[in-house]
């Protein structure tokens, strides 16, 4: 069987992995928007069980104190690590955060929300391992596929640890942003290995460096916008905590300058994508993968605008928060795959008109 055969297992498992990674981002968005991060206070089990409890009667004795103590110990260990790397102020903040001593109340819905998130994460991890196994067939023809597949598994392990820190430290601002950016990096690596395997030994179309540069700029803008969006959410979390969950309608207005920056960059992203679409339409025919990706990109942008309006004027409904995050990741994925296809493609029709 040739590397490009339809039944290629690496391509199949890689594609499934990419789909699962989008689902992980969606599940993570649901967990955060519903406040379910501590729905399962321990790991890998949930309240000491492989199948989460459905009622408080199934919980361990003194579970509140037990898991609060474990959380405190984890945070103290993380604070020591921050001291080593020179982040003493942040370490002090974590040590002095009394809110982590407040026991989490059991909530069935939040527990199962977090548990489903873990199941999807575990499934994605399993398929990433399968990608490593089947990437070995490329060890003689493209060692980079093997290296990236192995590196992605390591990165996912770090991401899982960082995710536990995000929740345990009450969403320390910069850690949340780093967590999201690493998620995009993991997604980008999987998309890269998929594309590299797909075009292995295939005919490459004429490259269009100017369009590729514009696409790179648009992609960078999207990453900047996602970063601003994460920071907006961090600011809103701080406002919500300060107001103890009250006055929800005012949270967005109280976010301040970072929200205005997020809104302004959204307009720039829209304009730049219009420019890119014009270039793609001029340089590639309507059946090309490039035009198909741009059409998908615009659909994601329009849906992003809709969910952004809902978040701004409907007091941050949880479903819109999760949708906004996954749409942003889909937009990033489409733009990144477009960039890869501007350098090489299996679609001969993708050449200029």
N, C-alpha and C positions, 0 to 999 in steps of 0.2 A: 504494500500500500504506500502510495506517495505521501509526502508531507502535506500536500494540498488536498488530499482525498476528502470527500464530504464527511466521511465517518471519523475524521481525525479526532481522537479523544481529547487531546490537549485543547484544541479550539472549542470543543463542546464544553469541557469543564471550565475553561476560562470564561466563556460567555455566561455560563450559569453563575460563576463567581461574581461577575460584574453585576448581574441582576440582583444577587444576594447583597452585594455591597450597597446598592441603592436602597434595598429594603432595610438594611442595618441603619442607614442614615435616617430613613423614615421612622423606624422604630425608636431610634434615639431621640428624634424630634417629638414623638408622642410621649416618651418617658419624661422628657424635660418639661414639655408644655403642661403635663398633668401632675408634675411634681412627684413622679413615681421612682425617682432615683434610689431612694432607700426602701423601696417596697420589699426588696430582699436584702437584709442587712449583712448577710454573710455570703461567701463565695468559696467553692462552686455550688454548694448547696444553698437552699433558701429556707431560713429558719431551721437549719439542721436537717432538712428533708430534700430528697431528690424531686419530689412532687410537692409544690407549695401547699400550705394549709388553706382551707377555705373558711375556717372559723377560728375565733380566738381560743376556743377550747383545745385546739390541736397544737398550740404554741408551747415551747419549752417553759419550764418554771423560771421566773425572774428574767424573762427574755429581754425586757427593756434595759435593765442594768447590764446584763451580759454583753449585749451588742453595743451599747453606749461605751462600755469600757474598751471593747475591741476597736471601735472607731477612734477613740481617744488615743489608743496606743499606735494605730496606723498613722494618725496625724502627727504625733510626736516624732515618729520615725521619719516621716516626710520632712518635717521641720528641721531635723538634724541634717538631712541631705541638702536642704536649701542653704543652711549655714555653711556647709562645705563649699558650695558653689558661689558664695558671696551674697546670697539673697537674705540677709539677716532681718531686714525689716518685715519682709513677707513671712519669714519663719516666726517672728515675734507675733505677728498678727494672727497666725494660725494657732499658736500656743495660747493666745489670750482670747480666742473665740469661744465664749461660754455657750453659744447656741448648740455646739456639738454635744454638750452634756445633756441636752434636753432629749429624753427618750422618744423614739419614733412610735407613734400610735399605729397599731395594726389596721390595715385597710385592704380588704380582699381585692378590690379592683386595682389598686396600685401595685400590690404584690404580683398579681398575674400579668399586669402590663410589663413590669420589669422582667418577669420570668420569660415571657414571649420574646422580649428584646434579647435576652441571653440565648434563647434557643436559635434565633436567627443569626446571632453572632457566632454561635458554635457551628452552625451549618456553613457559614461563610468561611470559617477557619478550616473546616474539614475539606472544603473544595479548594481552598488555597493550597493545602497539603497535597491534594490530588494533582493540582497544577504543577507542583514541584516534581512529583513522581513522573508525570508524563512529559515534563519539559526536558527530561534527560535525553529524549530522542533527538534533541537539537544540540547536544553537547559537541558534536563534530561540525555542525553547519552554522550554528549561531549560539555561541556560549553566553551571549548577553541575555538571551531568553531564560537560560538556566539561572544565571546570577540574579536577575530581577525577580524571578519567581521565589527563590530562596530568601532574598532580602525582604520581599513583601510579607512573608510569614513572620520574620523577625519583627518587622514594623508593626504588624497586627498585634503581636504579643505585647509590645511596648504600648500600643494604643489601648489595649484592654486594661493594662495596669494604670495608665493615665486616666482612663475613664473612671476607674474606682476612686482615684484621687479627686477628680472633678466633683463627684458626689460627696465624698467624705469630708472635703474641705469647704462645703457649702458654696460650690461654684466660684472658686477664686478666679477673678476676672481673666488674667492672661492665660491661665491653664485652659479655660473654655475655648479661647480663640485658637490656641495651639492644637487642642484636641480636634477641632473642626478642620484645620489646615492639614493635619496628618491624615484625616479621613479622606480628604481630596487627593493627597499624595498616594495613598493606597489604591484609590480608584484609578488614578492616572497610570500607575504602574501596571495594573491589570489590563487597562485599555491598551497600553503600549505593547505588552507581551502578546495580546490577542492580535493586534495589528501586525506586529513583526512576524508572527507565525502565519498569518493570512497572506501576506505578500511575499513570503519566502520563495525566492526563485521565480517570481512572477514578473510579467512585463511592467516596467515603470513608465508612467506617463511623463510628459514634459513638465518640469517644475516651473512654478510661477513665484519667484522669490518675493516680489512686491506684495502680492496677495497674502503670502505666508507671513510677512512682517506685520501687515495690518491685522491679520488673524491673531498673531502673537500679542499685539497691543490690546486687542479686544479681550483676549483671554486674561491678560494681566489686569485689565479693568474689572472683569468679572470676579477675579480672586480678591481684588481690593474691595469690591462691593460686598462680597460675602464676609470679608473681615469686618467691614463697617457694620454689617447686619448682626454679626455675632457680638460686637461691642455694644450695639444698641440694646440687644437682649440682656447683656451683662448689666448695663445701666438701669434697665427696667427692673431687673431682679433686685438691684440695690434699692431702687425706689419702693418696690413692693415690700421689701423687708423693712424699710424705714417706716412705711405707713401701715405695717402689720396686716397687709392684704386688703386694706380699705381703700376707698376712692379709686377703684380700678379704672374708671373713665379718664382719670387724669394722669395715668402712668406714662403714656406716650408723650404728652406735653412736657412732663417733668424730665424726660430723658435729655432734653437740652440740645446742645450743638451737634452731638454725634448723630442724632436723628436727622437733623437738617442736612448734614453731610451725606448720609445714606440716601436721602431723597434726591439730592442734587446729583450725586454720582449715578443714580438710576437713570436720569435723563441723558447723561453723557453716554452711558452704556447703550441706551436705545438709539441715539444718533449714530454712534460708531458701528452698531450692528446694521443700521440702514446703509451706511457707506460700504460695509463689507458685503452686504447682500447685493448691492449694485455691481461691485467688482466680481463677485462669484457668478452673477447672472451673465455678465459680459464675457467672462473667461471660460465658462463651462456650460455644456448643454443641459437642458431641463431634466434629462434622465440620469445625470451624473450623481454620484454619491455626495459630491460637494453641495449641489443645489438641494438635495434631499435633507442634508444636515442643516443647511441654513433655514429651510422651511420649518424643521423641527425646532430650531433655535428660536425663531420668532414666535412660535406657539408657546414655548416655555416663557418667553419674555412677557407676552400678553397675560398669561396666567399668573405670572409673578406680580404684575401690576395690579391685577384683580385682588389677589390675596394680600398685597401690600395695603390696598385701600381698606380691605376688611379689617386688617390689624390696626390701622390708624384710627378708623372711625367706629369700629364695633367692639372696642375695649378688649382687644387681643384674644379673640376666641381661640381655644386650644387647637381645634382642627385646622384653623388657618395658619397657626404657628408651624405645625408639623408639615403642612402642605408647602408653605413658603420655603422651608429648609430643603425639602426633597426636590422641589422645582429648581432651586438654585444649584443643587448638585447635578441634576439632569442637564441644565444649561451648561455647566462647566464641562460635563462629560461630552456633550455634543460638540462644543467648541474645541475641546482638546482632540477629539477624534478627527474633526475637520482639519486641524493643523497637521496631524499625522498624514492624512490623505492628500494634503497639498504637496507633500514631499514624495510620496509613493502611493500607488493605488493599484488594485487588481482590476479596476474598471477601465478598460482601454477607451471607452466612450467618454471618460472624464477629461480627455484632452480638450484643448481649446476648440472653439467653434470653427 
